[in-house]
């Protein structure tokens, strides 16, 4: 019998595609995002610019630099103090040979006098006799200890393992402390500085989780810039500009005017005898739907009356950085004097 060639059904292809989709996009299951977290409103930290394509290296380098200067502010670890301490040690070492020479001179002067030498010899002989008598007494004590009853020996043997047990407990406690510290470092929720994905080329954002008593991002960045301006020490390879960010909000005129009020109250008080001169620095990336002059005017109007605008020589500069749909706001000092907060220009 002749077999009929049946046409192949085309329903098999879509079923396999559905299975593949279900594998890679499972239903009713949250998909864990890999990589850095995206930049979002409600954070504070540091806005950093770098070379295009070097965002990952710049974020790691920025965290190390910021963390080191944060420790200097909090714990007072200055490199100048360490250098002074090393210089003091060198001076003490150089003074030591002089003291030894003086001691040697005193010894030679003692040896020259003959009566003193004879007295010293007689004293040495008496000391040798006393040492011999003490050695005999110690031998007698050891013999008596050897004849002690076994109950005392058991007590001494029982006491010895206790010290070993205590040492083991201390070692375990130290290991546990180290494990706890490693867990805290591995947990991103407990890190003080964390890099967030800005989504723009050449831009890095480092979030700071501030605890009560910690310095604000403005103080840390000010310390970085003043120290680099004084030392001219090259400390970064990929970082260009570092700006402190106090508030992050949605990029709209209403949200910006609402979010900037606590910042203005903090740095531009109303009742002051010394009014400040300020300027507004605006820059937008990957967002062309916002009017530049509207944002600048709304920020300038939020500053109270006694303070005035001065674009030539401002005392403080209000930073407004827009990255996609997020607006970052901060306040800095000596913007032009510190090379616009550019580390490369400060160290070059």
C-alpha positions as YAML, in Angstrom:
chain: A
units: angstrom
residues:
- id: 1
  name: UNK
  ca: [0.00, 0.00, 0.00]
- id: 2
  name: UNK
  ca: [1.21, 3.46, -0.84]
- id: 3
  name: UNK
  ca: [1.75, 5.74, 2.09]
- id: 4
  name: UNK
  ca: [0.45, 9.26, 1.85]
- id: 5
  name: UNK
  ca: [2.79, 12.15, 2.68]
- id: 6
  name: UNK
  ca: [0.98, 14.18, 5.32]
- id: 7
  name: UNK
  ca: [1.93, 17.85, 5.62]
- id: 8
  name: UNK
  ca: [3.82, 18.73, 8.77]
- id: 9
  name: UNK
  ca: [1.90, 20.79, 11.28]
- id: 10
  name: UNK
  ca: [3.26, 24.27, 11.98]
- id: 11
  name: UNK
  ca: [1.97, 24.32, 15.54]
- id: 12
  name: UNK
  ca: [5.17, 22.76, 16.91]
- id: 13
  name: UNK
  ca: [7.31, 25.87, 16.29]
- id: 14
  name: UNK
  ca: [5.25, 28.33, 18.34]
- id: 15
  name: UNK
  ca: [4.95, 25.88, 21.21]
- id: 16
  name: UNK
  ca: [8.73, 25.57, 21.41]
- id: 17
  name: UNK
  ca: [9.05, 29.36, 21.31]
- id: 18
  name: UNK
  ca: [6.53, 29.66, 24.12]
- id: 19
  name: UNK
  ca: [8.51, 27.19, 26.18]
- id: 20
  name: UNK
  ca: [11.69, 29.16, 25.63]
- id: 21
  name: UNK
  ca: [9.98, 32.39, 26.62]
- id: 22
  name: UNK
  ca: [8.62, 30.77, 29.74]
- id: 23
  name: UNK
  ca: [12.08, 29.57, 30.66]
- id: 24
  name: UNK
  ca: [13.70, 32.98, 30.38]
- id: 25
  name: UNK
  ca: [10.70, 35.00, 31.59]
- id: 26
  name: UNK
  ca: [8.96, 32.92, 34.26]
- id: 27
  name: UNK
  ca: [5.45, 33.96, 35.29]
- id: 28
  name: UNK
  ca: [4.62, 34.89, 38.88]
- id: 29
  name: UNK
  ca: [8.31, 34.94, 39.83]
- id: 30
  name: UNK
  ca: [10.39, 38.08, 40.45]
- id: 31
  name: UNK
  ca: [13.36, 38.42, 38.16]
- id: 32
  name: UNK
  ca: [16.49, 39.45, 40.06]
- id: 33
  name: UNK
  ca: [18.37, 42.28, 38.39]
- id: 34
  name: UNK
  ca: [22.11, 41.77, 38.08]
- id: 35
  name: UNK
  ca: [24.61, 44.60, 38.23]
- id: 36
  name: UNK
  ca: [24.45, 48.02, 39.86]
- id: 37
  name: UNK
  ca: [21.19, 49.60, 40.98]
- id: 38
  name: UNK
  ca: [19.76, 52.46, 38.90]
- id: 39
  name: UNK
  ca: [19.81, 56.08, 40.00]
- id: 40
  name: UNK
  ca: [16.50, 57.10, 41.59]
- id: 41
  name: UNK
  ca: [15.04, 60.06, 43.52]
- id: 42
  name: UNK
  ca: [15.49, 60.26, 47.29]
- id: 43
  name: UNK
  ca: [19.25, 59.58, 47.47]
- id: 44
  name: UNK
  ca: [22.25, 61.70, 48.39]
- id: 45
  name: UNK
  ca: [25.89, 61.22, 47.52]
- id: 46
  name: UNK
  ca: [28.41, 62.27, 44.89]
- id: 47
  name: UNK
  ca: [27.99, 63.16, 41.22]
- id: 48
  name: UNK
  ca: [31.17, 62.17, 39.36]
- id: 49
  name: UNK
  ca: [32.21, 62.63, 35.74]
- id: 50
  name: UNK
  ca: [34.78, 60.40, 34.03]
- id: 51
  name: UNK
  ca: [36.02, 59.31, 30.62]
- id: 52
  name: UNK
  ca: [33.46, 57.60, 28.42]
- id: 53
  name: UNK
  ca: [33.54, 53.82, 28.76]
- id: 54
  name: UNK
  ca: [35.42, 53.94, 32.10]
- id: 55
  name: UNK
  ca: [32.38, 54.17, 34.37]
- id: 56
  name: UNK
  ca: [33.04, 50.89, 36.20]
- id: 57
  name: UNK
  ca: [36.69, 51.70, 36.95]
- id: 58
  name: UNK
  ca: [35.80, 55.26, 37.94]
- id: 59
  name: UNK
  ca: [33.10, 54.11, 40.37]
- id: 60
  name: UNK
  ca: [35.50, 51.75, 42.15]
- id: 61
  name: UNK
  ca: [38.21, 54.40, 42.28]
- id: 62
  name: UNK
  ca: [35.76, 57.03, 43.55]
- id: 63
  name: UNK
  ca: [34.54, 54.80, 46.39]
- id: 64
  name: UNK
  ca: [38.13, 54.22, 47.54]
- id: 65
  name: UNK
  ca: [39.02, 57.94, 47.40]
- id: 66
  name: UNK
  ca: [35.83, 59.07, 49.14]
- id: 67
  name: UNK
  ca: [36.16, 56.40, 51.84]
- id: 68
  name: UNK
  ca: [39.76, 57.40, 52.63]
- id: 69
  name: UNK
  ca: [38.88, 61.09, 53.00]
- id: 70
  name: UNK
  ca: [35.80, 60.19, 55.03]
- id: 71
  name: UNK
  ca: [38.04, 58.33, 57.51]
- id: 72
  name: UNK
  ca: [40.33, 61.37, 57.70]
- id: 73
  name: UNK
  ca: [37.39, 63.59, 58.64]
- id: 74
  name: UNK
  ca: [35.88, 61.17, 61.16]
- id: 75
  name: UNK
  ca: [38.98, 59.60, 62.75]
- id: 76
  name: UNK
  ca: [41.51, 62.36, 62.05]
- id: 77
  name: UNK
  ca: [43.97, 60.19, 60.10]
- id: 78
  name: UNK
  ca: [46.19, 62.76, 58.39]
- id: 79
  name: UNK
  ca: [49.18, 61.85, 56.30]
- id: 80
  name: UNK
  ca: [51.08, 64.85, 57.68]
- id: 81
  name: UNK
  ca: [50.78, 63.51, 61.23]
- id: 82
  name: UNK
  ca: [52.14, 60.14, 60.13]
- id: 83
  name: UNK
  ca: [55.11, 61.81, 58.43]
- id: 84
  name: UNK
  ca: [55.82, 63.85, 61.57]
- id: 85
  name: UNK
  ca: [55.71, 60.70, 63.69]
- id: 86
  name: UNK
  ca: [58.18, 58.98, 61.35]
- id: 87
  name: UNK
  ca: [60.51, 61.99, 61.54]
- id: 88
  name: UNK
  ca: [60.34, 61.87, 65.33]
- id: 89
  name: UNK
  ca: [61.28, 58.18, 65.32]
- id: 90
  name: UNK
  ca: [64.26, 58.88, 63.06]
- id: 91
  name: UNK
  ca: [65.45, 61.65, 65.38]
- id: 92
  name: UNK
  ca: [65.16, 59.39, 68.43]
- id: 93
  name: UNK
  ca: [67.18, 56.70, 66.63]
- id: 94
  name: UNK
  ca: [69.86, 59.23, 65.71]
- id: 95
  name: UNK
  ca: [70.03, 60.39, 69.34]
- id: 96
  name: UNK
  ca: [70.43, 56.82, 70.65]
- id: 97
  name: UNK
  ca: [74.09, 56.32, 69.64]
- id: 98
  name: UNK
  ca: [75.04, 59.52, 71.45]
- id: 99
  name: UNK
  ca: [73.53, 58.16, 74.66]
- id: 100
  name: UNK
  ca: [75.38, 54.88, 74.22]
- id: 101
  name: UNK
  ca: [78.65, 56.77, 73.78]
- id: 102
  name: UNK
  ca: [78.02, 58.61, 77.04]
- id: 103
  name: UNK
  ca: [77.40, 55.28, 78.83]
- id: 104
  name: UNK
  ca: [80.63, 53.85, 77.43]
- id: 105
  name: UNK
  ca: [82.53, 56.90, 78.65]
- id: 106
  name: UNK
  ca: [81.14, 56.41, 82.16]
- id: 107
  name: UNK
  ca: [82.16, 52.73, 82.13]
- id: 108
  name: UNK
  ca: [85.72, 53.57, 81.09]
- id: 109
  name: UNK
  ca: [85.97, 56.19, 83.82]
- id: 110
  name: UNK
  ca: [84.87, 53.58, 86.38]
- id: 111
  name: UNK
  ca: [87.45, 51.09, 85.16]
- id: 112
  name: UNK
  ca: [90.27, 53.58, 85.53]
- id: 113
  name: UNK
  ca: [89.80, 53.89, 89.33]
- id: 114
  name: UNK
  ca: [91.53, 50.88, 91.02]
- id: 115
  name: UNK
  ca: [89.75, 50.99, 94.48]
- id: 116
  name: UNK
  ca: [86.34, 50.84, 92.88]
- id: 117
  name: UNK
  ca: [87.39, 47.79, 90.85]
- id: 118
  name: UNK
  ca: [88.48, 45.92, 94.00]
- id: 119
  name: UNK
  ca: [85.19, 46.71, 95.76]
- id: 120
  name: UNK
  ca: [83.26, 45.44, 92.75]
- id: 121
  name: UNK
  ca: [85.20, 42.14, 92.80]
- id: 122
  name: UNK
  ca: [84.43, 41.57, 96.47]
- id: 123
  name: UNK
  ca: [80.76, 42.31, 95.88]
- id: 124
  name: UNK
  ca: [80.67, 39.84, 92.98]
- id: 125
  name: UNK
  ca: [82.12, 37.09, 95.18]
- id: 126
  name: UNK
  ca: [79.43, 37.61, 97.84]
- id: 127
  name: UNK
  ca: [76.71, 37.54, 95.15]
- id: 128
  name: UNK
  ca: [78.05, 34.22, 93.81]
- id: 129
  name: UNK
  ca: [77.85, 32.67, 97.31]
- id: 130
  name: UNK
  ca: [74.26, 33.81, 97.80]
- id: 131
  name: UNK
  ca: [73.31, 32.45, 94.38]
- id: 132
  name: UNK
  ca: [74.80, 29.05, 95.25]
- id: 133
  name: UNK
  ca: [72.83, 28.91, 98.51]
- id: 134
  name: UNK
  ca: [69.60, 29.84, 96.69]
- id: 135
  name: UNK
  ca: [70.27, 27.12, 94.08]
- id: 136
  name: UNK
  ca: [70.59, 24.49, 96.83]
- id: 137
  name: UNK
  ca: [67.30, 25.62, 98.37]
- id: 138
  name: UNK
  ca: [65.54, 25.40, 94.99]
- id: 139
  name: UNK
  ca: [66.82, 21.85, 94.51]
- id: 140
  name: UNK
  ca: [65.39, 20.88, 97.92]
- id: 141
  name: UNK
  ca: [62.02, 22.43, 97.00]
- id: 142
  name: UNK
  ca: [61.90, 20.46, 93.73]
- id: 143
  name: UNK
  ca: [62.60, 17.22, 95.57]
- id: 144
  name: UNK
  ca: [59.77, 17.96, 98.03]
- id: 145
  name: UNK
  ca: [57.41, 18.74, 95.14]
- id: 146
  name: UNK
  ca: [58.27, 15.38, 93.55]
- id: 147
  name: UNK
  ca: [57.18, 13.66, 96.78]
- id: 148
  name: UNK
  ca: [53.82, 15.55, 96.88]
- id: 149
  name: UNK
  ca: [50.60, 13.47, 96.94]
- id: 150
  name: UNK
  ca: [48.82, 12.72, 93.64]
- id: 151
  name: UNK
  ca: [45.83, 14.93, 94.57]
- id: 152
  name: UNK
  ca: [47.90, 18.10, 94.06]
- id: 153
  name: UNK
  ca: [49.19, 16.80, 90.72]
- id: 154
  name: UNK
  ca: [45.62, 16.18, 89.54]
- id: 155
  name: UNK
  ca: [44.64, 19.76, 90.45]
- id: 156
  name: UNK
  ca: [47.52, 21.18, 88.45]
- id: 157
  name: UNK
  ca: [46.69, 18.95, 85.46]
- id: 158
  name: UNK
  ca: [43.01, 19.97, 85.64]
- id: 159
  name: UNK
  ca: [43.89, 23.67, 85.72]
- id: 160
  name: UNK
  ca: [46.12, 23.45, 82.65]
- id: 161
  name: UNK
  ca: [43.40, 22.42, 80.13]
- id: 162
  name: UNK
  ca: [41.22, 25.32, 81.27]
- id: 163
  name: UNK
  ca: [43.69, 27.84, 79.90]
- id: 164
  name: UNK
  ca: [43.78, 25.97, 76.59]
- id: 165
  name: UNK
  ca: [39.97, 25.98, 76.46]
- id: 166
  name: UNK
  ca: [39.91, 29.71, 77.10]
- id: 167
  name: UNK
  ca: [42.34, 30.28, 74.24]
- id: 168
  name: UNK
  ca: [40.15, 28.22, 71.91]
- id: 169
  name: UNK
  ca: [37.05, 30.23, 72.91]
- id: 170
  name: UNK
  ca: [38.90, 33.49, 72.23]
- id: 171
  name: UNK
  ca: [39.99, 32.22, 68.80]
- id: 172
  name: UNK
  ca: [36.41, 31.22, 67.97]
- id: 173
  name: UNK
  ca: [35.07, 34.62, 69.04]
- id: 174
  name: UNK
  ca: [37.64, 36.40, 66.84]
- id: 175
  name: UNK
  ca: [36.70, 34.19, 63.89]
- id: 176
  name: UNK
  ca: [33.04, 35.00, 64.42]
- id: 177
  name: UNK
  ca: [33.77, 38.72, 64.50]
- id: 178
  name: UNK
  ca: [35.70, 38.47, 61.24]
- id: 179
  name: UNK
  ca: [32.86, 36.51, 59.63]
- id: 180
  name: UNK
  ca: [30.32, 39.11, 60.76]
- id: 181
  name: UNK
  ca: [32.42, 41.93, 59.30]
- id: 182
  name: UNK
  ca: [32.74, 40.09, 55.99]
- id: 183
  name: UNK
  ca: [28.98, 39.56, 55.88]
- id: 184
  name: UNK
  ca: [28.40, 43.26, 56.47]
- id: 185
  name: UNK
  ca: [30.82, 44.15, 53.68]
- id: 186
  name: UNK
  ca: [29.12, 41.69, 51.33]
- id: 187
  name: UNK
  ca: [25.64, 43.02, 52.12]
- id: 188
  name: UNK
  ca: [24.97, 46.03, 49.88]
- id: 189
  name: UNK
  ca: [22.31, 47.35, 52.24]
- id: 190
  name: UNK
  ca: [24.92, 47.89, 54.99]
- id: 191
  name: UNK
  ca: [27.57, 49.60, 52.87]
- id: 192
  name: UNK
  ca: [28.18, 53.30, 53.48]
- id: 193
  name: UNK
  ca: [29.12, 54.05, 49.85]
- id: 194
  name: UNK
  ca: [27.43, 52.32, 46.91]
- id: 195
  name: UNK
  ca: [27.67, 53.01, 43.18]
- id: 196
  name: UNK
  ca: [24.42, 53.54, 41.27]
- id: 197
  name: UNK
  ca: [23.99, 53.19, 37.52]
- id: 198
  name: UNK
  ca: [23.31, 56.64, 36.03]
- id: 199
  name: UNK
  ca: [22.47, 55.31, 32.57]
- id: 200
  name: UNK
  ca: [24.59, 58.02, 30.89]
- id: 201
  name: UNK
  ca: [27.99, 57.80, 29.28]
- id: 202
  name: UNK
  ca: [30.77, 59.34, 31.37]
- id: 203
  name: UNK
  ca: [28.66, 59.82, 34.53]
- id: 204
  name: UNK
  ca: [28.96, 57.94, 37.85]
- id: 205
  name: UNK
  ca: [26.90, 58.39, 41.00]
- id: 206
  name: UNK
  ca: [28.07, 57.14, 44.42]
- id: 207
  name: UNK
  ca: [25.31, 56.94, 47.01]
- id: 208
  name: UNK
  ca: [26.10, 57.72, 50.65]
- id: 209
  name: UNK
  ca: [24.05, 56.16, 53.43]
- id: 210
  name: UNK
  ca: [24.46, 58.82, 56.08]
- id: 211
  name: UNK
  ca: [24.23, 57.92, 59.76]
- id: 212
  name: UNK
  ca: [23.68, 60.42, 62.60]
- id: 213
  name: UNK
  ca: [26.95, 62.22, 63.27]
- id: 214
  name: UNK
  ca: [28.52, 61.51, 59.87]
- id: 215
  name: UNK
  ca: [29.79, 64.44, 57.77]
- id: 216
  name: UNK
  ca: [27.60, 65.43, 54.84]
- id: 217
  name: UNK
  ca: [28.74, 64.95, 51.21]
- id: 218
  name: UNK
  ca: [29.55, 68.67, 50.96]
- id: 219
  name: UNK
  ca: [32.08, 68.46, 53.81]
- id: 220
  name: UNK
  ca: [33.75, 65.37, 52.33]
- id: 221
  name: UNK
  ca: [34.08, 66.89, 48.84]
- id: 222
  name: UNK
  ca: [35.32, 70.19, 50.29]
- id: 223
  name: UNK
  ca: [38.00, 68.30, 52.24]
- id: 224
  name: UNK
  ca: [39.04, 66.39, 49.10]
- id: 225
  name: UNK
  ca: [39.38, 69.55, 47.00]
- id: 226
  name: UNK
  ca: [41.22, 71.64, 49.60]
- id: 227
  name: UNK
  ca: [43.71, 68.86, 50.37]
- id: 228
  name: UNK
  ca: [44.43, 68.18, 46.68]
- id: 229
  name: UNK
  ca: [44.82, 71.90, 45.99]
- id: 230
  name: UNK
  ca: [47.38, 72.20, 48.80]
- id: 231
  name: UNK
  ca: [49.36, 69.01, 48.13]
- id: 232
  name: UNK
  ca: [48.94, 68.74, 44.33]
- id: 233
  name: UNK
  ca: [49.11, 64.99, 44.81]
- id: 234
  name: UNK
  ca: [47.71, 62.89, 41.95]
- id: 235
  name: UNK
  ca: [45.14, 60.47, 43.41]
- id: 236
  name: UNK
  ca: [42.82, 59.49, 40.55]
- id: 237
  name: UNK
  ca: [43.18, 57.99, 37.11]
- id: 238
  name: UNK
  ca: [39.60, 57.97, 35.82]
- id: 239
  name: UNK
  ca: [37.79, 60.61, 37.94]
- id: 240
  name: UNK
  ca: [37.39, 64.13, 36.60]
- id: 241
  name: UNK
  ca: [34.83, 66.19, 38.57]
- id: 242
  name: UNK
  ca: [33.31, 65.39, 41.98]
- id: 243
  name: UNK
  ca: [30.20, 67.30, 43.12]
- id: 244
  name: UNK
  ca: [28.24, 66.76, 46.36]
- id: 245
  name: UNK
  ca: [24.53, 66.00, 46.06]
- id: 246
  name: UNK
  ca: [22.18, 66.78, 48.94]
- id: 247
  name: UNK
  ca: [18.79, 66.02, 47.32]
- id: 248
  name: UNK
  ca: [17.59, 63.96, 44.35]
- id: 249
  name: UNK
  ca: [14.08, 64.38, 42.93]
- id: 250
  name: UNK
  ca: [12.06, 63.96, 39.75]
- id: 251
  name: UNK
  ca: [13.13, 66.35, 36.97]
- id: 252
  name: UNK
  ca: [10.19, 68.78, 36.84]
- id: 253
  name: UNK
  ca: [9.84, 72.43, 37.81]
- id: 254
  name: UNK
  ca: [7.36, 71.73, 40.61]
- id: 255
  name: UNK
  ca: [9.36, 68.88, 42.16]
- id: 256
  name: UNK
  ca: [12.61, 70.84, 41.98]
- id: 257
  name: UNK
  ca: [11.14, 73.92, 43.70]
- id: 258
  name: UNK
  ca: [9.67, 71.65, 46.38]
- id: 259
  name: UNK
  ca: [12.86, 69.61, 47.00]
- id: 260
  name: UNK
  ca: [15.24, 72.58, 47.10]
- id: 261
  name: UNK
  ca: [13.51, 74.38, 50.02]
- id: 262
  name: UNK
  ca: [15.28, 72.43, 52.85]
- id: 263
  name: UNK
  ca: [18.64, 72.93, 51.10]
- id: 264
  name: UNK
  ca: [18.06, 76.67, 50.80]
- id: 265
  name: UNK
  ca: [17.00, 76.92, 54.46]
- id: 266
  name: UNK
  ca: [20.19, 75.11, 55.49]
- id: 267
  name: UNK
  ca: [22.74, 77.14, 53.50]
- id: 268
  name: UNK
  ca: [20.89, 80.46, 52.94]
- id: 269
  name: UNK
  ca: [19.19, 81.50, 56.20]
- id: 270
  name: UNK
  ca: [16.76, 84.42, 56.16]
- id: 271
  name: UNK
  ca: [17.89, 86.21, 59.34]
- id: 272
  name: UNK
  ca: [21.53, 86.93, 58.59]
- id: 273
  name: UNK
  ca: [23.69, 90.02, 58.95]
- id: 274
  name: UNK
  ca: [26.13, 88.81, 56.26]
- id: 275
  name: UNK
  ca: [24.21, 88.12, 53.02]
- id: 276
  name: UNK
  ca: [25.83, 85.73, 50.56]
- id: 277
  name: UNK
  ca: [26.39, 85.94, 46.84]
- id: 278
  name: UNK
  ca: [25.31, 82.87, 44.91]
- id: 279
  name: UNK
  ca: [25.08, 81.46, 41.40]
- id: 280
  name: UNK
  ca: [23.18, 78.58, 39.79]
- id: 281
  name: UNK
  ca: [25.06, 75.97, 37.74]
- id: 282
  name: UNK
  ca: [22.68, 74.02, 35.50]
- id: 283
  name: UNK
  ca: [23.52, 71.05, 33.28]
- id: 284
  name: UNK
  ca: [21.29, 68.41, 31.69]
- id: 285
  name: UNK
  ca: [22.14, 65.02, 30.21]
- id: 286
  name: UNK
  ca: [19.85, 62.75, 28.16]
- id: 287
  name: UNK
  ca: [16.90, 65.11, 28.75]
- id: 288
  name: UNK
  ca: [15.90, 67.80, 26.27]
- id: 289
  name: UNK
  ca: [12.28, 68.27, 27.39]
- id: 290
  name: UNK
  ca: [13.00, 70.73, 30.23]
- id: 291
  name: UNK
  ca: [13.43, 74.46, 29.72]
- id: 292
  name: UNK
  ca: [16.79, 75.54, 31.07]
- id: 293
  name: UNK
  ca: [15.87, 79.12, 32.02]
- id: 294
  name: UNK
  ca: [12.68, 78.07, 33.84]
- id: 295
  name: UNK
  ca: [14.65, 75.78, 36.15]
- id: 296
  name: UNK
  ca: [17.35, 78.41, 36.79]
- id: 297
  name: UNK
  ca: [14.78, 81.12, 37.56]
- id: 298
  name: UNK
  ca: [12.78, 78.86, 39.90]
- id: 299
  name: UNK
  ca: [15.95, 77.91, 41.81]
- id: 300
  name: UNK
  ca: [17.08, 81.55, 42.06]
- id: 301
  name: UNK
  ca: [13.64, 82.69, 43.29]
- id: 302
  name: UNK
  ca: [13.67, 80.07, 46.06]
- id: 303
  name: UNK
  ca: [16.65, 81.82, 47.73]
- id: 304
  name: UNK
  ca: [15.45, 84.50, 50.20]
- id: 305
  name: UNK
  ca: [15.89, 88.25, 49.76]
- id: 306
  name: UNK
  ca: [19.06, 89.32, 51.58]
- id: 307
  name: UNK
  ca: [21.18, 87.02, 49.41]
- id: 308
  name: UNK
  ca: [22.01, 88.21, 45.90]
- id: 309
  name: UNK
  ca: [22.99, 86.67, 42.57]
- id: 310
  name: UNK
  ca: [26.58, 87.18, 41.46]
- id: 311
  name: UNK
  ca: [27.79, 85.11, 38.52]
- id: 312
  name: UNK
  ca: [31.30, 86.58, 38.54]
- id: 313
  name: UNK
  ca: [32.45, 85.90, 42.11]
- id: 314
  name: UNK
  ca: [29.85, 83.87, 44.07]
- id: 315
  name: UNK
  ca: [30.36, 82.73, 47.66]
- id: 316
  name: UNK
  ca: [28.28, 79.59, 47.08]
- id: 317
  name: UNK
  ca: [27.10, 77.83, 43.94]
- id: 318
  name: UNK
  ca: [23.88, 75.83, 43.69]
- id: 319
  name: UNK
  ca: [24.44, 72.73, 41.54]
- id: 320
  name: UNK
  ca: [21.52, 71.45, 39.44]
- id: 321
  name: UNK
  ca: [22.43, 68.31, 37.46]
- id: 322
  name: UNK
  ca: [19.69, 66.57, 35.46]
- id: 323
  name: UNK
  ca: [20.38, 62.97, 34.41]
- id: 324
  name: UNK
  ca: [17.54, 61.50, 32.37]
- id: 325
  name: UNK
  ca: [14.47, 61.88, 34.62]
- id: 326
  name: UNK
  ca: [16.33, 62.57, 37.90]
- id: 327
  name: UNK
  ca: [17.42, 66.00, 39.16]
- id: 328
  name: UNK
  ca: [20.40, 66.20, 41.52]
- id: 329
  name: UNK
  ca: [20.81, 69.29, 43.73]
- id: 330
  name: UNK
  ca: [23.76, 70.38, 45.87]
- id: 331
  name: UNK
  ca: [25.66, 73.41, 47.19]
- id: 332
  name: UNK
  ca: [29.42, 74.01, 46.87]
- id: 333
  name: UNK
  ca: [31.90, 76.76, 47.75]
- id: 334
  name: UNK
  ca: [34.81, 78.27, 45.80]
- id: 335
  name: UNK
  ca: [33.73, 76.68, 42.56]
- id: 336
  name: UNK
  ca: [36.03, 78.67, 40.28]
- id: 337
  name: UNK
  ca: [38.93, 78.91, 42.73]
- id: 338
  name: UNK
  ca: [39.10, 75.09, 43.02]
- id: 339
  name: UNK
  ca: [39.21, 74.55, 39.24]
- id: 340
  name: UNK
  ca: [35.48, 73.78, 39.03]
- id: 341
  name: UNK
  ca: [36.02, 70.80, 41.34]
- id: 342
  name: UNK
  ca: [38.05, 68.99, 38.68]
- id: 343
  name: UNK
  ca: [40.71, 66.75, 40.25]
- id: 344
  name: UNK
  ca: [42.77, 66.55, 37.07]
- id: 345
  name: UNK
  ca: [43.05, 70.32, 36.76]
- id: 346
  name: UNK
  ca: [43.86, 70.68, 40.46]
- id: 347
  name: UNK
  ca: [46.73, 68.17, 40.31]
- id: 348
  name: UNK
  ca: [48.11, 69.18, 36.89]
...
